[in-house]
Amino acid sequence: MTQRTLLALVAASLIATTPSLVMARQTPTQTPVPRPFPGSSAPQTTQPPKTSTPPAPTSSPSTPAPAQPGVPSAAQLGAPVYPGATYLESIDAGGGQRLYLFGTNAAYLDIVNYYKNVLKNSGRELFKAPAMQQFDIGKFQEDTMLFQPSVVVKDYTWNNQDGYLFVDGTKELRFKTIIQIVPPTIK
């Protein structure tokens, strides 16, 4: 593994863990002031699953979900989005890459098993605590990319946490599991 690849993995991990670190530093008497993200709109959801078990994999990982304004399609992302996941935001990762965040209240292991089945890839465990699994979905190109094209799934209920806090205007939403997708192509 090259030094740049290792650096990109660490940076992706930090981006994914920053909200939980900020929440951990707050004392119980502090109440965070909800602030909207620049250019954000209300979170949008994809179609919810019919059962609490992971949905059966589709015939192709790039089968598009129903199109919704502002929500990237599976074809744009290079991977499907877990059915029922809520689109939260996209983040400029630099170097022409974007990170797309989705939240769900499905259990971490259900999401990991879904991606194992759909991507036909067992992925790799980045951390045991809090649990974090990465599934590569494209080849890392050192000269044009900062982050490995991948799907990263993180458990935000570890250590009895309330979940990932997402603020939309004055509305607070919590998610047990966050899915971060870095598309394989620069757009």
MDAnalysis code that builds the backbone (N, CA, C; Angstrom):
import MDAnalysis as mda
import numpy as np

u = mda.Universe.empty(561, n_residues=187, atom_resindex=np.repeat(np.arange(187), 3), trajectory=True)
u.add_TopologyAttr("name", ["N", "CA", "C"] * 187)
u.add_TopologyAttr("resid", np.arange(1, 188))
u.add_TopologyAttr("resname", ["MET", "THR", "GLN", "ARG", "THR", "LEU", "LEU", "ALA", "LEU", "VAL", "ALA", "ALA", "SER", "LEU", "ILE", "ALA", "THR", "THR", "PRO", "SER", "LEU", "VAL", "MET", "ALA", "ARG", "GLN", "THR", "PRO", "THR", "GLN", "THR", "PRO", "VAL", "PRO", "ARG", "PRO", "PHE", "PRO", "GLY", "SER", "SER", "ALA", "PRO", "GLN", "THR", "THR", "GLN", "PRO", "PRO", "LYS", "THR", "SER", "THR", "PRO", "PRO", "ALA", "PRO", "THR", "SER", "SER", "PRO", "SER", "THR", "PRO", "ALA", "PRO", "ALA", "GLN", "PRO", "GLY", "VAL", "PRO", "SER", "ALA", "ALA", "GLN", "LEU", "GLY", "ALA", "PRO", "VAL", "TYR", "PRO", "GLY", "ALA", "THR", "TYR", "LEU", "GLU", "SER", "ILE", "ASP", "ALA", "GLY", "GLY", "GLY", "GLN", "ARG", "LEU", "TYR", "LEU", "PHE", "GLY", "THR", "ASN", "ALA", "ALA", "TYR", "LEU", "ASP", "ILE", "VAL", "ASN", "TYR", "TYR", "LYS", "ASN", "VAL", "LEU", "LYS", "ASN", "SER", "GLY", "ARG", "GLU", "LEU", "PHE", "LYS", "ALA", "PRO", "ALA", "MET", "GLN", "GLN", "PHE", "ASP", "ILE", "GLY", "LYS", "PHE", "GLN", "GLU", "ASP", "THR", "MET", "LEU", "PHE", "GLN", "PRO", "SER", "VAL", "VAL", "VAL", "LYS", "ASP", "TYR", "THR", "TRP", "ASN", "ASN", "GLN", "ASP", "GLY", "TYR", "LEU", "PHE", "VAL", "ASP", "GLY", "THR", "LYS", "GLU", "LEU", "ARG", "PHE", "LYS", "THR", "ILE", "ILE", "GLN", "ILE", "VAL", "PRO", "PRO", "THR", "ILE", "LYS"])
u.atoms.positions = np.array([
    [0.855, -1.167, 0.000],
    [0.000, 0.000, 0.000],
    [0.903, 1.232, 0.000],
    [0.636, 2.145, -0.912],
    [1.473, 3.339, -0.993],
    [1.141, 4.286, 0.147],
    [2.058, 5.186, 0.392],
    [1.858, 6.157, 1.464],
    [0.647, 7.046, 1.158],
    [0.458, 7.383, -0.092],
    [-0.666, 8.237, -0.474],
    [-1.992, 7.507, -0.270],
    [-2.035, 6.200, -0.590],
    [-3.246, 5.410, -0.385],
    [-3.576, 5.335, 1.101],
    [-2.562, 5.097, 1.921],
    [-2.759, 5.041, 3.362],
    [-3.258, 6.380, 3.886],
    [-2.681, 7.473, 3.384],
    [-3.104, 8.813, 3.787],
    [-4.562, 9.058, 3.398],
    [-4.954, 8.612, 2.215],
    [-6.336, 8.780, 1.763],
    [-7.296, 7.997, 2.655],
    [-6.916, 6.767, 3.057],
    [-7.748, 5.973, 3.953],
    [-7.927, 6.662, 5.294],
    [-6.857, 7.188, 5.835],
    [-6.922, 7.874, 7.121],
    [-7.797, 9.121, 7.001],
    [-7.637, 9.873, 5.925],
    [-8.444, 11.081, 5.726],
    [-9.925, 10.732, 5.605],
    [-10.248, 9.681, 4.867],
    [-11.644, 9.266, 4.727],
    [-12.215, 8.859, 6.076],
    [-11.420, 8.186, 6.861],
    [-11.848, 7.783, 8.198],
    [-12.121, 9.006, 9.066],
    [-11.253, 9.997, 8.963],
    [-11.442, 11.207, 9.763],
    [-12.694, 11.950, 9.343],
    [-12.959, 12.016, 8.057],
    [-14.167, 12.685, 7.580],
    [-15.391, 11.952, 8.106],
    [-15.340, 10.633, 8.089],
    [-16.479, 9.846, 8.548],
    [-16.656, 9.906, 10.060],
    [-15.583, 10.135, 10.827],
    [-15.689, 10.128, 12.285],
    [-15.782, 11.510, 12.899],
    [-15.542, 12.562, 12.153],
    [-15.547, 13.916, 12.704],
    [-16.830, 14.263, 13.444],
    [-18.043, 14.001, 12.895],
    [-19.251, 14.355, 13.648],
    [-19.334, 13.661, 15.004],
    [-18.908, 12.384, 15.086],
    [-18.987, 11.690, 16.368],
    [-17.963, 12.247, 17.343],
    [-16.808, 12.697, 16.856],
    [-15.822, 13.290, 17.743],
    [-16.323, 14.623, 18.288],
    [-16.981, 15.397, 17.449],
    [-17.520, 16.676, 17.885],
    [-18.592, 16.445, 18.933],
    [-19.468, 15.469, 18.711],
    [-20.514, 15.170, 19.678],
    [-19.920, 14.677, 20.987],
    [-18.849, 13.874, 20.936],
    [-18.237, 13.328, 22.135],
    [-17.615, 14.428, 22.984],
    [-17.132, 15.520, 22.398],
    [-16.492, 16.600, 23.124],
    [-17.492, 17.509, 23.830],
    [-18.739, 17.505, 23.413],
    [-19.713, 18.388, 24.009],
    [-20.088, 17.901, 25.397],
    [-20.207, 18.821, 26.328],
    [-20.641, 18.456, 27.669],
    [-22.151, 18.360, 27.671],
    [-22.724, 17.628, 28.639],
    [-24.170, 17.456, 28.645],
    [-24.939, 18.778, 28.731],
    [-24.329, 19.853, 29.277],
    [-25.035, 21.123, 29.391],
    [-25.013, 21.925, 28.103],
    [-24.171, 21.551, 27.153],
    [-24.106, 22.279, 25.890],
    [-25.224, 21.803, 24.972],
    [-25.915, 22.728, 24.366],
    [-26.913, 22.400, 23.369],
    [-26.428, 22.966, 22.047],
    [-26.152, 22.082, 21.061],
    [-25.671, 22.601, 19.790],
    [-26.735, 23.432, 19.093],
    [-26.301, 24.493, 18.466],
    [-27.207, 25.358, 17.722],
    [-27.365, 24.786, 16.329],
    [-28.596, 24.402, 15.936],
    [-28.786, 23.845, 14.598],
    [-28.479, 24.893, 13.541],
    [-27.671, 24.527, 12.578],
    [-27.348, 25.400, 11.457],
    [-27.437, 24.591, 10.175],
    [-28.077, 25.128, 9.171],
    [-28.150, 24.396, 7.901],
    [-26.797, 24.405, 7.208],
    [-26.560, 23.378, 6.431],
    [-25.354, 23.325, 5.625],
    [-25.539, 24.230, 4.424],
    [-24.483, 24.895, 3.989],
    [-24.632, 25.760, 2.814],
    [-25.166, 24.971, 1.626],
    [-26.214, 25.479, 1.038],
    [-26.781, 24.850, -0.157],
    [-27.581, 23.599, 0.127],
    [-27.821, 23.274, 1.411],
    [-28.551, 22.038, 1.691],
    [-30.045, 22.284, 1.607],
    [-30.749, 21.213, 1.367],
    [-32.203, 21.260, 1.365],
    [-32.668, 20.123, 2.255],
    [-33.950, 19.941, 2.361],
    [-34.476, 18.870, 3.216],
    [-33.948, 17.526, 2.749],
    [-33.591, 16.637, 3.708],
    [-33.109, 15.317, 3.311],
    [-34.197, 14.578, 2.536],
    [-33.779, 13.800, 1.588],
    [-34.723, 13.055, 0.776],
    [-34.462, 11.580, 0.978],
    [-35.512, 10.787, 0.937],
    [-35.349, 9.361, 1.168],
    [-35.582, 8.589, -0.112],
    [-34.904, 7.456, -0.192],
    [-35.165, 6.534, -1.278],
    [-36.278, 5.618, -0.805],
    [-36.741, 4.704, -1.611],
    [-37.843, 3.832, -1.270],
    [-37.505, 2.968, -0.055],
    [-38.383, 2.891, 0.982],
    [-38.077, 2.104, 2.168],
    [-38.168, 0.608, 1.909],
    [-37.395, -0.200, 2.690],
    [-37.470, -1.648, 2.518],
    [-38.794, -2.185, 3.051],
    [-39.221, -3.341, 2.569],
    [-40.489, -3.931, 2.975],
    [-40.358, -4.689, 4.285],
    [-39.152, -5.169, 4.601],
    [-38.924, -5.908, 5.840],
    [-37.714, -5.349, 6.550],
    [-37.499, -5.826, 7.785],
    [-36.333, -5.348, 8.536],
    [-35.066, -6.080, 8.132],
    [-35.195, -7.171, 7.371],
    [-34.003, -7.864, 6.895],
    [-33.504, -7.184, 5.634],
    [-32.208, -7.322, 5.325],
    [-31.691, -6.661, 4.130],
    [-32.417, -7.140, 2.880],
    [-32.708, -6.241, 1.971],
    [-33.387, -6.649, 0.735],
    [-32.506, -7.576, -0.091],
    [-33.169, -8.413, -0.858],
    [-32.422, -9.314, -1.729],
    [-31.657, -8.505, -2.750],
    [-30.436, -8.923, -3.072],
    [-29.658, -8.159, -4.037],
    [-30.331, -8.147, -5.404],
    [-30.127, -7.071, -6.112],
    [-30.670, -6.961, -7.454],
    [-29.741, -7.684, -8.414],
    [-30.182, -7.835, -9.637],
    [-29.363, -8.542, -10.607],
    [-28.097, -7.770, -10.956],
    [-28.145, -6.464, -10.794],
    [-26.977, -5.646, -11.105],
    [-26.827, -4.563, -10.046],
    [-25.605, -4.341, -9.507],
    [-25.429, -3.319, -8.496],
    [-25.745, -1.922, -8.994],
    [-25.789, -1.726, -10.285],
    [-26.029, -0.378, -10.798],
    [-27.482, -0.156, -11.216],
    [-28.407, -1.027, -10.744],
    [-29.814, -0.820, -11.046],
    [-30.264, 0.468, -10.379],
    [-30.723, 1.442, -11.143],
    [-31.047, 2.736, -10.549],
    [-32.293, 2.704, -9.683],
    [-32.248, 3.471, -8.591],
    [-33.422, 3.670, -7.742],
    [-34.295, 4.713, -8.424],
    [-35.529, 4.854, -7.983],
    [-36.372, 5.882, -8.586],
    [-35.702, 7.251, -8.491],
    [-35.710, 7.985, -9.593],
    [-35.022, 9.282, -9.632],
    [-35.750, 10.302, -8.765],
    [-35.001, 11.038, -7.970],
    [-35.531, 12.111, -7.152],
    [-34.631, 13.316, -7.370],
    [-35.188, 14.495, -7.397],
    [-34.365, 15.683, -7.614],
    [-33.303, 15.825, -6.528],
    [-32.073, 16.063, -6.944],
    [-30.985, 16.285, -5.999],
    [-30.330, 15.036, -5.454],
    [-30.937, 13.872, -5.649],
    [-30.369, 12.623, -5.141],
    [-29.619, 11.939, -6.275],
    [-28.312, 11.676, -6.102],
    [-27.561, 11.018, -7.169],
    [-28.063, 9.591, -7.398],
    [-28.031, 9.164, -8.633],
    [-28.495, 7.815, -8.977],
    [-27.386, 6.801, -8.711],
    [-27.764, 5.525, -8.690],
    [-26.789, 4.451, -8.503],
    [-25.755, 4.475, -9.626],
    [-26.175, 4.851, -10.833],
    [-25.237, 4.930, -11.959],
    [-24.205, 6.028, -11.725],
    [-24.633, 7.168, -11.170],
    [-23.692, 8.254, -10.873],
    [-22.754, 7.876, -9.729],
    [-23.269, 7.137, -8.758],
    [-22.479, 6.766, -7.587],
    [-21.571, 5.572, -7.837],
    [-21.912, 4.745, -8.801],
    [-21.116, 3.544, -9.055],
    [-21.465, 2.416, -8.108],
    [-22.513, 2.580, -7.318],
    [-22.969, 1.565, -6.369],
    [-24.410, 1.883, -5.998],
    [-25.185, 0.868, -5.629],
    [-26.561, 1.133, -5.225],
    [-26.611, 1.751, -3.827],
    [-27.682, 2.436, -3.547],
    [-27.918, 2.983, -2.213],
    [-28.864, 2.023, -1.506],
    [-28.579, 1.734, -0.249],
    [-29.444, 0.844, 0.524],
    [-30.879, 1.368, 0.469],
    [-31.848, 0.521, 0.095],
    [-33.246, 0.967, 0.021],
    [-33.712, 1.498, 1.381],
    [-34.318, 2.660, 1.361],
    [-34.801, 3.276, 2.585],
    [-33.813, 4.251, 3.200],
    [-32.587, 4.295, 2.684],
    [-31.596, 5.235, 3.214],
    [-31.976, 6.655, 2.814],
    [-31.693, 7.596, 3.681],
    [-32.006, 8.998, 3.455],
    [-30.766, 9.717, 2.928],
    [-30.913, 10.390, 1.806],
    [-29.803, 11.189, 1.271],
    [-29.610, 12.392, 2.180],
    [-28.391, 12.569, 2.695],
    [-28.112, 13.670, 3.601],
    [-27.429, 14.827, 2.898],
    [-26.302, 14.555, 2.273],
    [-25.561, 15.635, 1.620],
    [-24.399, 15.061, 0.818],
    [-23.811, 15.928, 0.011],
    [-22.557, 15.578, -0.649],
    [-21.522, 16.584, -0.173],
    [-20.305, 16.106, -0.046],
    [-19.216, 16.921, 0.478],
    [-18.099, 16.962, -0.554],
    [-17.581, 18.143, -0.823],
    [-16.446, 18.296, -1.723],
    [-15.220, 17.760, -1.007],
    [-14.650, 16.679, -1.527],
    [-13.491, 16.036, -0.912],
    [-12.186, 16.581, -1.476],
    [-12.272, 17.470, -2.437],
    [-11.070, 18.001, -3.078],
    [-10.649, 17.117, -4.238],
    [-9.798, 17.643, -5.069],
    [-9.291, 16.880, -6.208],
    [-10.382, 16.451, -7.178],
    [-11.519, 17.141, -7.185],
    [-12.597, 16.784, -8.099],
    [-13.468, 15.650, -7.607],
    [-13.236, 15.162, -6.398],
    [-14.050, 14.069, -5.866],
    [-15.069, 14.593, -4.859],
    [-16.169, 13.844, -4.743],
    [-17.213, 14.166, -3.770],
    [-17.509, 12.926, -2.939],
    [-17.918, 13.160, -1.693],
    [-18.388, 12.097, -0.809],
    [-19.892, 12.280, -0.695],
    [-20.648, 11.212, -0.825],
    [-22.096, 11.276, -0.710],
    [-22.505, 10.525, 0.552],
    [-23.245, 11.196, 1.441],
    [-23.646, 10.602, 2.705],
    [-25.130, 10.258, 2.702],
    [-25.416, 9.063, 3.204],
    [-26.776, 8.577, 3.358],
    [-26.919, 8.055, 4.782],
    [-28.067, 8.265, 5.383],
    [-28.315, 7.774, 6.729],
    [-29.458, 6.782, 6.728],
    [-29.383, 5.816, 7.651],
    [-30.452, 4.832, 7.803],
    [-30.528, 4.398, 9.260],
    [-31.698, 3.956, 9.666],
    [-31.845, 3.419, 11.009],
    [-31.867, 1.902, 11.009],
    [-31.480, 1.315, 9.880],
    [-31.286, -0.134, 9.825],
    [-30.000, -0.460, 10.581],
    [-29.927, -1.661, 11.094],
    [-28.756, -2.092, 11.865],
    [-27.512, -2.128, 10.982],
    [-26.390, -1.797, 11.576],
    [-25.099, -1.785, 10.883],
    [-24.850, -3.105, 10.147],
    [-25.044, -4.231, 10.827],
    [-24.769, -5.529, 10.196],
    [-25.698, -5.810, 9.019],
    [-26.931, -5.322, 9.074],
    [-27.842, -5.482, 7.940],
    [-27.309, -4.735, 6.715],
    [-26.788, -3.543, 6.935],
    [-26.249, -2.744, 5.830],
    [-24.996, -3.412, 5.269],
    [-24.111, -3.861, 6.148],
    [-22.881, -4.541, 5.702],
    [-23.241, -5.784, 4.893],
    [-24.184, -6.584, 5.378],
    [-24.595, -7.792, 4.645],
    [-25.233, -7.446, 3.304],
    [-25.996, -6.370, 3.253],
    [-26.595, -5.926, 1.996],
    [-25.487, -5.644, 0.961],
    [-24.488, -4.864, 1.359],
    [-23.419, -4.522, 0.415],
    [-22.548, -5.727, 0.068],
    [-22.360, -6.650, 0.992],
    [-21.627, -7.882, 0.676],
    [-22.341, -8.641, -0.426],
    [-23.673, -8.732, -0.327],
    [-24.460, -9.460, -1.327],
    [-24.538, -8.724, -2.654],
    [-24.820, -7.443, -2.602],
    [-25.025, -6.673, -3.834],
    [-23.722, -6.461, -4.601],
    [-22.650, -6.158, -3.876],
    [-21.373, -5.876, -4.541],
    [-20.531, -7.129, -4.773],
    [-20.996, -8.262, -4.240],
    [-20.256, -9.535, -4.384],
    [-18.817, -9.350, -3.906],
    [-18.696, -8.716, -2.727],
    [-17.397, -8.315, -2.201],
    [-17.536, -8.321, -0.686],
    [-16.615, -8.957, 0.011],
    [-16.725, -9.015, 1.474],
    [-16.209, -7.742, 2.135],
    [-15.569, -6.887, 1.356],
    [-15.059, -5.637, 1.911],
    [-13.948, -5.890, 2.913],
    [-13.613, -4.844, 3.648],
    [-12.604, -5.008, 4.693],
    [-12.993, -4.155, 5.887],
    [-12.706, -4.689, 7.044],
    [-13.023, -3.989, 8.281],
    [-11.960, -2.932, 8.524],
    [-12.389, -1.672, 8.628],
    [-11.454, -0.587, 8.901],
    [-11.223, -0.444, 10.399],
    [-12.299, -0.556, 11.179],
    [-12.237, -0.454, 12.630],
    [-13.229, -1.417, 13.252],
    [-12.881, -1.944, 14.417],
    [-13.805, -2.785, 15.167],
    [-14.718, -1.919, 16.033],
    [-14.160, -0.859, 16.610],
    [-14.938, 0.004, 17.500],
    [-14.594, 1.456, 17.241],
    [-15.471, 2.266, 16.747],
    [-16.783, 1.907, 16.223],
    [-16.645, 1.130, 14.920],
    [-17.565, 0.227, 14.710],
    [-17.511, -0.653, 13.545],
    [-17.578, 0.148, 12.248],
    [-16.648, -0.192, 11.335],
    [-16.576, 0.493, 10.048],
    [-16.086, -0.493, 8.996],
    [-16.822, -0.630, 7.903],
    [-16.495, -1.574, 6.839],
    [-16.406, -0.817, 5.522],
    [-15.393, -1.146, 4.710],
    [-15.217, -0.488, 3.413],
    [-15.293, -1.506, 2.289],
    [-16.030, -1.141, 1.243],
    [-16.161, -1.943, 0.032],
    [-15.635, -1.117, -1.123],
    [-14.556, -1.549, -1.751],
    [-13.997, -0.824, -2.886],
    [-14.882, -1.037, -4.110],
    [-15.130, 0.053, -4.850],
    [-15.991, -0.040, -6.035],
    [-15.293, 0.468, -7.292],
    [-14.024, 0.727, -7.202],
    [-13.275, 1.203, -8.354],
    [-11.795, 1.210, -8.046],
    [-11.031, 1.404, -9.080],
    [-9.577, 1.413, -8.930],
    [-9.108, 2.803, -8.490],
    [-8.222, 2.822, -7.509],
    [-7.653, 4.077, -7.039],
    [-6.610, 4.547, -8.046],
    [-6.760, 5.785, -8.512],
    [-5.812, 6.360, -9.463],
    [-5.071, 7.477, -8.732],
    [-3.850, 7.171, -8.340],
    [-3.057, 8.053, -7.492],
    [-2.886, 9.461, -8.062],
    [-2.766, 9.566, -9.375],
    [-2.518, 10.881, -9.973],
    [-3.766, 11.766, -10.067],
    [-4.977, 11.185, -9.955],
    [-6.189, 11.990, -10.086],
    [-7.142, 11.895, -8.897],
    [-6.878, 11.015, -7.931],
    [-7.817, 10.810, -6.829],
    [-7.170, 11.027, -5.470],
    [-7.960, 11.522, -4.538],
    [-7.525, 11.635, -3.148],
    [-8.071, 10.487, -2.316],
    [-9.254, 9.964, -2.713],
    [-9.912, 8.913, -1.955],
    [-10.191, 7.698, -2.822],
    [-10.116, 6.534, -2.217],
    [-10.436, 5.275, -2.870],
    [-11.927, 5.265, -3.201],
    [-12.310, 5.005, -4.457],
    [-13.727, 4.861, -4.758],
    [-14.278, 3.686, -3.931],
    [-15.280, 3.975, -3.102],
    [-15.728, 2.952, -2.163],
    [-17.080, 3.284, -1.553],
    [-17.612, 2.269, -0.882],
    [-18.774, 2.419, -0.018],
    [-18.255, 2.132, 1.383],
    [-18.416, 3.080, 2.291],
    [-17.993, 2.896, 3.682],
    [-19.241, 2.934, 4.547],
    [-19.386, 1.915, 5.400],
    [-20.530, 1.814, 6.295],
    [-20.013, 1.951, 7.720],
    [-20.643, 2.853, 8.501],
    [-20.191, 3.087, 9.868],
    [-21.353, 3.018, 10.848],
    [-21.101, 2.346, 11.978],
    [-22.070, 2.204, 13.053],
    [-21.968, 3.405, 13.985],
    [-23.039, 4.184, 14.086],
    [-23.049, 5.351, 14.967],
    [-23.798, 5.082, 16.277],
    [-24.097, 3.803, 16.573],
    [-24.719, 3.469, 17.847],
    [-23.715, 2.846, 18.802],
    [-22.470, 2.765, 18.379],
    [-21.419, 2.200, 19.207],
    [-21.303, 2.982, 20.516],
    [-21.032, 2.265, 21.594],
    [-20.813, 2.871, 22.913],
    [-22.049, 3.661, 23.376],
    [-23.237, 3.111, 23.048],
    [-24.524, 3.688, 23.458],
    [-24.766, 5.114, 22.947],
    [-24.235, 5.436, 21.797],
    [-24.485, 6.747, 21.195],
    [-25.895, 6.778, 20.607],
    [-26.441, 7.969, 20.468],
    [-27.795, 8.144, 19.936],
    [-27.853, 8.059, 18.419],
    [-26.727, 8.000, 17.763],
    [-26.695, 7.959, 16.312],
    [-26.075, 9.222, 15.746],
    [-25.888, 9.219, 14.446],
    [-25.313, 10.352, 13.729],
    [-26.329, 11.485, 13.733],
    [-25.907, 12.658, 14.141],
    [-26.797, 13.815, 14.170],
    [-26.690, 14.569, 12.853],
    [-27.828, 14.712, 12.179],
    [-27.899, 15.506, 10.961],
    [-28.902, 16.618, 11.215],
    [-28.488, 17.855, 10.972],
    [-29.354, 19.002, 11.203],
    [-29.742, 19.609, 9.862],
    [-31.042, 19.766, 9.676],
    [-31.574, 20.395, 8.471],
    [-32.413, 21.581, 8.925],
    [-31.814, 22.768, 8.861],
    [-32.495, 23.959, 9.375],
    [-32.599, 23.860, 10.882],
    [-33.819, 23.721, 11.389],
    [-34.014, 23.565, 12.825],
    [-34.425, 22.144, 13.183],
    [-34.472, 21.275, 12.205],
    [-34.895, 19.895, 12.409],
    [-33.675, 18.996, 12.617],
    [-33.675, 18.241, 13.718],
    [-32.588, 17.313, 14.014],
    [-33.031, 15.891, 13.668],
    [-32.192, 15.183, 12.945],
    [-32.450, 13.788, 12.599],
    [-31.288, 12.947, 13.111],
    [-31.574, 11.744, 13.576],
    [-30.534, 10.822, 14.047],
    [-30.590, 9.562, 13.191],
    [-29.402, 9.022, 12.892],
    [-29.300, 7.809, 12.090],
    [-28.349, 6.828, 12.761],
    [-28.765, 5.569, 12.852],
    [-27.939, 4.531, 13.471],
    [-26.714, 4.221, 12.617],
    [-26.896, 4.220, 11.314],
    [-25.830, 3.822, 10.393],
    [-25.700, 4.859, 9.290],
    [-24.442, 5.166, 8.942],
    [-24.156, 6.106, 7.855],
    [-23.454, 5.347, 6.731],
    [-23.872, 5.651, 5.515],
    [-23.266, 5.066, 4.307],
    [-22.602, 6.228, 3.563],
    [-21.311, 6.085, 3.333],
    [-20.554, 7.104, 2.588],
    [-20.119, 6.484, 1.270],
    [-20.459, 7.129, 0.171],
    [-20.082, 6.602, -1.144],
    [-19.177, 7.607, -1.842],
    [-18.019, 7.115, -2.292],
    [-17.102, 7.891, -3.116],
    [-17.146, 7.265, -4.503],
    [-17.748, 7.949, -5.476],
    [-17.872, 7.369, -6.828],
    [-16.504, 7.092, -7.465],
    [-16.456, 6.105, -8.364],
    [-15.195, 5.747, -9.010],
    [-14.730, 6.697, -10.095],
    [-15.598, 7.587, -10.558],
    [-15.177, 8.526, -11.602],
    [-15.280, 9.945, -11.083],
    [-14.451, 10.797, -11.600],
    [-14.485, 12.198, -11.208],
    [-15.537, 12.886, -12.053],
    [-16.443, 13.580, -11.398],
    [-17.536, 14.260, -12.108],
    [-17.454, 15.731, -11.859],
])
